[in-house]
C-alpha cells in the first residue's frame, strides 16, 4: 500500500507566521495608542480654550477675573485670609486650580474641578493670575474694577505673567535669557499632561507648578512635547494664556474699562 503524503506547517513556518502576526498586531496597537493620545491632546486643548473663554466672560460680567481655586475649595474661588472680591487677595495666585464651579463649567471630577482628557485627580486644570500693584492698585485683575482703576495705559505698560520657551536662563520673575513667548499675560491656564502622576521632573516642567514641584512664581514654560532624554527632560505640559488685548477689548466693549 502506498503511504499518504503528510502536509502541514513546519515549525519554522509556524514561527514565521506567529512573528508576522505579532508585528501586525503590535503595529496596530501602537497606531491605536498614538491616535488615542492625539485625541486626548485635542480634547485637552479644547478644554483649555473653553476655560479661557469662560474667564473672559466672568471678567466682563463681574468686572474682574476670579481667584484660582485651592486644593480644598471644591472648584470655587479661594481667597486668602481677609481677602474678598473687593480687594482681590487670592490664596493661590500662581499655584492654584481653575475654579470650574465658579465659572459655571461642568466639572469632570467629584470635587468640582475641571480636569484634562486624562481625567485623573492630579490632572486638574491649573490656573494662575497676576498679582502686584499697577498704578497704585493692588491685585488689579482679581478685585472689582481693579482693571478700570489701574487704567488701560498702565495695564498695557506693565509686565505681567511670563511664558518662556525654555527654563534655561529664566529667573524667578522674568524669562531672563530664555525666549519670551509673552510677558504680559494676565492669566495662564494649563494641563500638566499625561505624566502628571509621576510629577514630571524635567527642568522645563518643574518651572510650572505640578504634583512634584513647590514652585510658586509668575514664570511659566511652554513648548512642544519632548520625550525622556531631551535636553531639559520630558515635557508634556499644555500651556495657554489669556491675551491682554482680547481681555481689554472685551472689557472696553462692555463698558468695564
Residue frames relative to the residue before (quaternion, step in Angstrom):
aa qw qx qy qz dx dy dz
X 1.0000 0.0000 0.0000 0.0000 0.00 0.00 0.00
X 0.4072 -0.7014 0.5291 0.2496 3.54 -1.02 0.80
X 0.3999 -0.7108 0.5227 0.2483 3.55 -0.92 0.92
X 0.4625 -0.6686 0.5065 0.2872 3.53 -1.08 0.77
X 0.4655 -0.6776 0.4917 0.2871 3.58 -0.96 0.88
X 0.3495 -0.7338 0.5496 0.1930 3.57 -1.01 0.84
X 0.0623 -0.7872 0.6129 0.0269 3.59 -0.91 0.92
X 0.3410 0.7218 -0.5534 0.2377 3.61 -1.21 0.54
X 0.6464 -0.5185 0.3904 0.4011 3.52 -1.32 -0.06
X 0.3642 -0.6751 0.5885 0.2557 3.52 -1.12 0.65
X 0.6733 -0.4834 0.3592 0.4289 3.59 -1.23 0.24
X 0.6365 0.5253 -0.3310 0.4575 3.58 1.02 -0.76
X 0.6627 0.4992 -0.3108 0.4637 3.57 0.95 -0.88
X 0.6463 0.5136 -0.3238 0.4623 3.59 0.99 -0.77
X 0.6423 0.5246 -0.3218 0.4567 3.57 1.00 -0.82
X 0.6517 0.5093 -0.3104 0.4685 3.56 0.99 -0.86
X 0.6437 0.5233 -0.3210 0.4569 3.59 0.98 -0.83
X 0.6629 0.4988 -0.3011 0.4703 3.57 0.97 -0.88
X 0.6278 0.5380 -0.3303 0.4553 3.57 1.05 -0.78
X 0.6638 0.4992 -0.2993 0.4697 3.57 0.91 -0.93
X 0.6485 0.5117 -0.3206 0.4635 3.56 0.95 -0.88
X 0.6427 0.5317 -0.3187 0.4502 3.59 1.00 -0.82
X 0.6552 0.5106 -0.3071 0.4645 3.55 1.00 -0.86
X 0.6546 0.5127 -0.3102 0.4609 3.56 0.99 -0.87
X 0.6797 0.4804 -0.2896 0.4726 3.58 0.88 -0.96
X 0.6571 0.5185 -0.3111 0.4501 3.58 0.95 -0.90
X 0.6523 0.5089 -0.3114 0.4674 3.54 0.98 -0.84
X 0.6493 0.5202 -0.3148 0.4568 3.56 1.02 -0.81
X 0.6558 0.5107 -0.3087 0.4624 3.57 1.01 -0.84
X 0.6387 0.5207 -0.3232 0.4652 3.57 1.02 -0.82
X 0.6482 0.5131 -0.3135 0.4673 3.57 1.01 -0.84
X 0.6508 0.5095 -0.3135 0.4675 3.59 0.97 -0.86
X 0.6497 0.5198 -0.3140 0.4573 3.58 0.98 -0.87
X 0.6505 0.5167 -0.3060 0.4650 3.56 0.98 -0.86
X 0.6618 0.5019 -0.3012 0.4684 3.57 0.98 -0.87
X 0.6416 0.5231 -0.3218 0.4596 3.58 1.02 -0.79
X 0.6617 0.4967 -0.3079 0.4697 3.59 0.96 -0.85
X 0.6302 0.5299 -0.3257 0.4647 3.56 1.04 -0.78
X 0.6501 0.5129 -0.3082 0.4683 3.56 1.03 -0.82
X 0.6495 0.5092 -0.3170 0.4673 3.60 0.98 -0.82
X 0.6192 0.5397 -0.3361 0.4608 3.57 1.05 -0.73
X 0.6689 0.4921 -0.2956 0.4722 3.58 0.92 -0.91
X 0.6445 0.5196 -0.3204 0.4604 3.57 0.98 -0.83
X 0.6634 0.5044 -0.3047 0.4611 3.57 0.96 -0.85
X 0.6296 0.5237 -0.3307 0.4690 3.57 1.01 -0.78
X 0.6450 0.5113 -0.3162 0.4719 3.58 1.03 -0.77
X 0.6233 0.5329 -0.3309 0.4669 3.60 1.05 -0.78
X 0.6649 0.5015 -0.2996 0.4656 3.57 0.95 -0.86
X 0.6499 0.5056 -0.3190 0.4693 3.59 0.98 -0.78
X 0.6264 0.5213 -0.3338 0.4738 3.58 1.03 -0.77
X 0.6416 0.5212 -0.3178 0.4644 3.57 1.00 -0.82
X 0.6408 0.5258 -0.3272 0.4536 3.58 0.95 -0.83
X 0.6657 0.4910 -0.3001 0.4752 3.59 0.93 -0.87
X 0.6407 0.5223 -0.3244 0.4598 3.59 1.05 -0.76
X 0.6288 0.5341 -0.3317 0.4575 3.58 1.05 -0.73
X 0.6478 0.5006 -0.3169 0.4789 3.58 0.98 -0.82
X 0.6486 0.5146 -0.3154 0.4637 3.58 0.96 -0.84
X 0.6319 0.5244 -0.3262 0.4682 3.59 1.01 -0.80
X 0.6573 0.5236 -0.3095 0.4450 3.58 0.93 -0.92
X 0.6590 0.5053 -0.3066 0.4652 3.58 0.95 -0.87
X 0.7144 0.4623 -0.2542 0.4597 3.58 0.95 -0.89
X 0.8065 0.3027 -0.1229 0.4927 3.58 1.03 -0.81
X 0.4369 -0.7328 0.4246 0.3032 3.57 1.34 0.07
X 0.7463 0.2329 -0.1863 0.5950 3.56 1.19 0.63
X 0.4616 -0.6131 0.5440 0.3394 3.54 -1.33 0.15
X 0.5171 -0.6432 0.4504 0.3407 3.62 -1.08 0.55
X 0.5172 -0.5717 0.5199 0.3679 3.53 -1.29 0.33
X 0.5493 -0.5773 0.4676 0.3826 3.61 -1.16 0.44
X 0.4933 -0.6114 0.5238 0.3293 3.55 -1.27 0.44
X 0.3617 -0.6853 0.5765 0.2591 3.56 -1.23 0.43
X 0.6949 -0.4679 0.3373 0.4294 3.58 -1.28 0.03
X 0.7640 0.3496 -0.1867 0.5091 3.59 1.22 -0.35
X 0.5576 0.6510 -0.3786 0.3492 3.63 1.24 0.03
X 0.4168 -0.7565 0.4317 0.2599 3.58 1.32 0.22
X 0.7415 -0.4453 0.2256 0.4483 3.55 0.88 0.97
X 0.5707 0.5538 -0.3911 0.4634 3.58 1.28 0.17
X 0.6541 -0.4698 0.3938 0.4430 3.57 -1.28 0.22
X 0.1746 -0.7723 0.6001 0.1138 3.56 -1.18 0.58
X 0.1485 -0.7891 0.5938 0.0515 3.55 -0.52 1.23
X 0.5107 -0.6065 0.5064 0.3390 3.56 -1.23 0.51
X 0.6752 -0.4391 0.3679 0.4648 3.58 -1.28 0.13
X 0.8038 0.2010 -0.1825 0.5293 3.57 -0.71 1.07
X 0.5940 0.5876 -0.3600 0.4151 3.57 1.25 -0.05
X 0.0953 0.7691 -0.6300 0.0494 3.54 -1.22 0.56
X 0.7332 -0.4344 0.2856 0.4384 3.57 -1.27 -0.03
X 0.6303 0.5530 -0.3339 0.4307 3.57 1.22 -0.35
X 0.7675 0.2703 -0.1896 0.5496 3.59 1.18 -0.44
X 0.3889 -0.7826 0.4277 0.2308 3.58 1.32 -0.10
X 0.4104 0.7224 -0.4715 0.2956 3.59 1.16 0.42
X 0.1330 -0.8229 0.5520 0.0219 3.58 -0.29 1.31
X 0.5020 -0.6554 0.4747 0.3051 3.57 -1.19 0.47
X 0.8078 0.1522 -0.0460 0.5676 3.60 1.09 -0.66
X 0.1048 -0.8466 0.5189 0.0553 3.58 0.51 1.14
X 0.8246 0.2578 -0.1040 0.4927 3.60 0.80 -0.99
X 0.7926 0.3017 -0.1540 0.5070 3.62 1.05 -0.58
X 0.4449 0.6956 -0.4556 0.3326 3.58 1.01 0.79
X 0.5298 -0.6189 0.4871 0.3146 3.52 -1.36 -0.18
X 0.6161 -0.5165 0.4300 0.4107 3.54 -1.27 0.30
X 0.3218 -0.7561 0.5307 0.2074 3.65 -0.72 0.97
X 0.1467 -0.8572 0.4889 0.0681 3.56 0.52 1.24
X 0.6515 0.5174 -0.3242 0.4503 3.57 0.96 -0.84
X 0.6652 0.5003 -0.3014 0.4652 3.60 0.98 -0.85
X 0.6930 0.4701 -0.2672 0.4768 3.58 1.10 -0.68
X 0.4662 -0.6911 0.4377 0.3370 3.59 1.25 -0.22
X 0.4248 0.6805 -0.4825 0.3516 3.57 1.21 0.46
X 0.5043 -0.6347 0.4860 0.3265 3.56 -1.14 0.60
X 0.3033 -0.7705 0.5257 0.1948 3.65 -0.44 1.11
X 0.2941 -0.7656 0.5468 0.1685 3.54 -1.15 0.55
X 0.7016 0.3200 -0.3323 0.5430 3.56 1.14 0.49
X 0.6832 -0.5486 0.3104 0.3688 3.56 -1.22 0.47
X 0.6744 0.5177 -0.2952 0.4360 3.60 1.20 -0.40
X 0.6124 -0.5953 0.3447 0.3896 3.59 1.24 -0.02
X 0.5611 0.5931 -0.3902 0.4256 3.57 1.24 0.34
X 0.4349 -0.6473 0.5502 0.2985 3.56 -1.15 0.62
X 0.1171 -0.7852 0.6042 0.0689 3.58 -1.00 0.78
X 0.5451 -0.5979 0.4627 0.3622 3.54 -1.26 0.29
X 0.7475 -0.4308 0.2639 0.4313 3.58 -1.27 -0.01
X 0.5930 0.5457 -0.3849 0.4498 3.61 1.19 -0.26
X 0.2593 -0.8890 0.3669 0.0887 3.52 1.42 -0.18
X 0.5495 0.5665 -0.4467 0.4215 3.62 0.98 0.66
X 0.7472 -0.4753 0.2220 0.4080 3.56 -1.18 0.64
X 0.6911 0.4585 -0.3256 0.4541 3.68 0.78 -0.79
X 0.6600 0.5344 -0.3036 0.4320 3.59 1.22 -0.33
X 0.2460 0.7533 -0.5571 0.2484 3.55 1.01 0.74
X 0.5210 -0.6398 0.4669 0.3181 3.55 -1.03 0.81
X 0.2959 -0.7614 0.5570 0.1495 3.56 -0.88 1.01
X 0.0566 -0.7869 0.6144 -0.0061 3.54 -1.21 0.65
X 0.0229 -0.7833 0.6211 -0.0164 3.56 -0.91 0.98
X 0.0819 -0.7921 0.6043 0.0266 3.57 -1.09 0.72
X 0.5954 -0.6205 0.3896 0.3298 3.55 -1.05 0.82
X 0.0327 -0.7503 0.6588 0.0457 3.52 -1.20 0.73
X 0.3840 0.6866 -0.5402 0.2988 3.55 -0.99 0.84
X 0.4853 -0.6450 0.5000 0.3137 3.55 -1.29 -0.14
X 0.0140 -0.7803 0.6247 -0.0257 3.56 -0.84 1.04
X 0.8392 -0.0731 0.0046 0.5389 3.54 -0.67 1.15
X 0.7038 -0.4824 0.2042 0.4798 3.56 1.00 1.09
X 0.5996 0.5519 -0.3716 0.4447 3.64 1.22 0.03
X 0.2588 -0.7757 0.5604 0.1309 3.59 -0.60 1.17
X 0.8415 0.0507 -0.0836 0.5313 3.58 -1.01 0.91
X 0.0418 0.8720 -0.4875 0.0144 3.62 0.83 0.93
X 0.6893 0.4984 -0.3011 0.4311 3.60 1.07 -0.55
X 0.7682 0.3768 -0.1950 0.4795 3.61 1.07 -0.60
X 0.6439 0.4670 -0.3459 0.4976 3.59 1.22 0.15
X 0.6066 -0.5716 0.4006 0.3805 3.58 -1.06 0.69
X 0.8534 0.0454 -0.0978 0.5099 3.57 -0.88 1.08
X 0.3180 0.7688 -0.4999 0.2406 3.60 1.20 0.37
X 0.6636 0.4898 -0.3071 0.4748 3.57 0.95 -0.86
X 0.6446 0.5313 -0.3147 0.4506 3.57 0.97 -0.86
X 0.7058 0.4601 -0.2662 0.4682 3.58 0.90 -0.92
X 0.6278 0.5190 -0.3430 0.4677 3.60 1.10 -0.58
X 0.3859 -0.7490 0.4576 0.2841 3.57 1.11 -0.66
X 0.5711 -0.6369 0.4059 0.3215 3.53 -0.96 0.89
X 0.6428 0.5363 -0.3326 0.4342 3.60 0.94 -0.84
X 0.6923 0.4645 -0.2778 0.4772 3.58 0.89 -0.91
X 0.6167 0.5445 -0.3433 0.4533 3.58 1.02 -0.76
X 0.6998 0.4885 -0.2672 0.4475 3.56 0.88 -0.98
X 0.7158 0.4631 -0.2510 0.4585 3.59 1.12 -0.61
X 0.6515 0.5473 -0.3008 0.4307 3.59 1.25 -0.24
X 0.4309 -0.6684 0.5312 0.2921 3.64 -0.89 0.86
X 0.1605 -0.7893 0.5888 0.0676 3.57 -0.92 0.95
X 0.7896 -0.1702 0.1518 0.5696 3.61 -0.81 -0.91
X 0.2939 -0.7650 0.5574 0.1326 3.56 -1.06 0.86
X 0.0660 -0.7626 0.6416 0.0490 3.58 -0.99 0.83
X 0.1162 -0.8335 0.5400 -0.0092 3.56 -0.55 1.23
X 0.5399 -0.6430 0.4466 0.3092 3.56 -1.20 0.53
X 0.7897 0.0723 -0.0345 0.6083 3.60 1.26 -0.25
X 0.4776 -0.6480 0.5024 0.3157 3.55 -1.24 0.40
X 0.5312 0.6337 -0.4046 0.3906 3.57 1.24 -0.29
X 0.8230 0.2083 -0.1720 0.4996 3.57 -0.60 1.12
X 0.5295 0.6332 -0.4296 0.3663 3.61 1.21 -0.09
X 0.2837 -0.7131 0.6058 0.2099 3.55 -1.33 0.32
X 0.6969 -0.4564 0.3308 0.4434 3.58 -1.24 -0.13
X 0.7849 0.3205 -0.1628 0.5047 3.60 1.20 -0.33
X 0.8012 0.1690 -0.0860 0.5675 3.62 1.18 -0.41
X 0.6304 -0.5179 0.4126 0.4051 3.56 -1.33 0.07
X 0.3195 -0.7765 0.4964 0.2205 3.59 1.22 -0.22
X 0.8066 -0.2061 0.1772 0.5250 3.57 -0.68 -1.11
X 0.5238 0.6158 -0.4235 0.4089 3.61 1.26 -0.05
X 0.5777 -0.5772 0.4424 0.3706 3.58 -1.19 0.51
X 0.2849 -0.7609 0.5625 0.1531 3.57 -0.83 1.01
X 0.2918 -0.7434 0.5772 0.1702 3.58 -0.76 1.05
X 0.7471 -0.1448 0.0610 0.6458 3.54 1.24 -0.60
X 0.1542 -0.7708 0.6084 0.1093 3.56 -1.19 0.56
X 0.7072 0.4351 -0.2393 0.5032 3.58 1.29 0.12
X 0.3205 0.7532 -0.5155 0.2535 3.60 0.98 0.77
X 0.3749 -0.7189 0.5329 0.2422 3.63 -0.69 0.99
X 0.8044 0.0125 0.0308 0.5931 3.59 1.08 -0.73
X 0.1962 -0.7486 0.6244 0.1062 3.55 -1.25 0.62
X 0.0911 -0.7751 0.6245 0.0300 3.58 -1.00 0.90
X 0.1567 0.8273 -0.5264 0.1175 3.61 -0.77 0.87
X 0.3371 -0.6810 0.6137 0.2144 3.48 -1.42 0.41
X 0.3864 -0.7238 0.5176 0.2427 3.58 -1.03 0.74
X 0.5612 -0.6912 0.3455 0.2966 3.57 1.25 0.38
X 0.7717 -0.3927 0.2625 0.4259 3.50 -1.38 0.04
X 0.7204 0.4654 -0.2695 0.4379 3.60 0.97 -0.76
X 0.2651 0.8118 -0.4895 0.1762 3.60 1.24 0.27
X 0.6483 0.5194 -0.3574 0.4269 3.68 0.86 -0.74
X 0.6914 0.4426 -0.2720 0.5021 3.59 1.17 -0.57
X 0.5187 -0.6952 0.3804 0.3210 3.55 1.24 -0.17
X 0.2980 -0.7694 0.5234 0.2130 3.60 1.07 -0.43
X 0.0442 -0.8561 0.5147 -0.0163 3.58 -0.13 1.26
X 0.4276 0.6925 -0.4763 0.3329 3.62 1.22 0.10
X 0.6030 -0.5996 0.3818 0.3620 3.60 -1.08 0.66
X 0.6252 0.5237 -0.3513 0.4599 3.60 1.09 -0.58
X 0.6808 0.4843 -0.2991 0.4611 3.60 0.95 -0.81
X 0.6860 0.4813 -0.3070 0.4511 3.59 0.93 -0.76
X 0.5124 0.5977 -0.4335 0.4386 3.60 1.27 0.01
X 0.6911 0.3687 -0.2488 0.5697 3.57 1.31 -0.38
X 0.5247 -0.6400 0.4378 0.3513 3.63 -0.80 0.86
X 0.1250 0.7758 -0.6081 0.1132 3.60 -0.88 0.95
X 0.7396 -0.4403 0.2522 0.4423 3.64 -1.19 0.18
X 0.7346 0.3860 -0.2343 0.5064 3.60 1.19 -0.35
X 0.7030 0.4339 -0.2456 0.5071 3.58 1.25 0.24
X 0.2718 -0.7505 0.5820 0.1555 3.55 -1.05 0.84
X 0.3025 0.7860 -0.4919 0.2209 3.56 1.28 0.24
X 0.0676 0.8009 -0.5879 0.0916 3.57 -0.88 0.94
X 0.4463 0.6645 -0.4852 0.3518 3.56 0.39 1.23
X 0.6259 -0.6031 0.3595 0.3395 3.63 -1.23 0.29
X 0.5843 0.5765 -0.3642 0.4401 3.60 1.24 0.32
X 0.0530 -0.8042 0.5910 -0.0329 3.57 -0.79 1.12
X 0.2808 -0.7487 0.5782 0.1623 3.56 -1.28 0.38
X 0.0441 0.7852 -0.6158 0.0484 3.56 -1.03 0.85
X 0.2785 0.7221 -0.6126 0.1604 3.54 -1.03 0.88
X 0.7160 -0.4178 0.3129 0.4635 3.58 -1.28 0.00
X 0.6312 -0.5495 0.3757 0.3982 3.62 -1.13 0.54
X 0.1223 -0.7752 0.6177 0.0499 3.55 -1.14 0.75
X 0.4237 -0.7190 0.4861 0.2592 3.62 -0.95 0.80
X 0.6794 -0.4141 0.3859 0.4669 3.53 -1.34 0.01
X 0.7440 0.3714 -0.2800 0.4797 3.57 -0.95 0.83
X 0.4817 0.6451 -0.4516 0.3845 3.59 1.23 -0.07
X 0.7338 -0.4621 0.2690 0.4191 3.56 -1.23 0.49
X 0.7954 0.2190 -0.1164 0.5530 3.59 0.88 -0.89
X 0.6603 -0.5255 0.2986 0.4458 3.55 1.19 0.51
X 0.7201 -0.4245 0.3225 0.4441 3.53 -1.35 0.06
X 0.0188 0.7863 -0.6169 0.0299 3.58 -1.06 0.79
X 0.1319 0.7950 -0.5850 0.0909 3.58 -0.75 1.05
X 0.3261 0.7403 -0.5183 0.2775 3.60 1.20 0.45
X 0.2047 -0.7503 0.6169 0.1210 3.57 -1.12 0.70
X 0.0165 -0.8508 0.5181 -0.0867 3.55 -0.24 1.33
X 0.0565 0.7551 -0.6528 0.0230 3.56 -0.98 0.90
X 0.1861 -0.7910 0.5717 0.1134 3.57 -1.22 0.26
X 0.5590 -0.5977 0.4715 0.3286 3.50 -1.33 0.46
X 0.3603 -0.7254 0.5435 0.2205 3.57 -0.72 1.05
X 0.4298 -0.7059 0.4857 0.2847 3.62 -0.70 0.95
X 0.6309 0.5534 -0.3409 0.4237 3.59 1.01 -0.75
X 0.6625 0.4826 -0.3085 0.4827 3.58 0.98 -0.83
X 0.6504 0.5177 -0.3203 0.4541 3.60 0.91 -0.91
X 0.6955 0.4698 -0.2904 0.4596 3.59 0.78 -1.00
X 0.6326 0.5382 -0.3349 0.4450 3.58 0.99 -0.79
X 0.6671 0.4902 -0.3025 0.4725 3.59 0.93 -0.88
X 0.6501 0.5093 -0.3189 0.4650 3.57 1.02 -0.77
X 0.6340 0.5182 -0.3254 0.4729 3.60 1.02 -0.75
X 0.6557 0.5172 -0.3108 0.4538 3.57 0.92 -0.92
X 0.7067 0.4450 -0.2541 0.4878 3.59 1.09 -0.73
X 0.4984 -0.6718 0.4179 0.3544 3.58 1.30 -0.02
X 0.5169 0.6631 -0.3944 0.3710 3.59 1.24 0.40
X 0.7685 0.2556 -0.1404 0.5695 3.58 1.27 -0.11
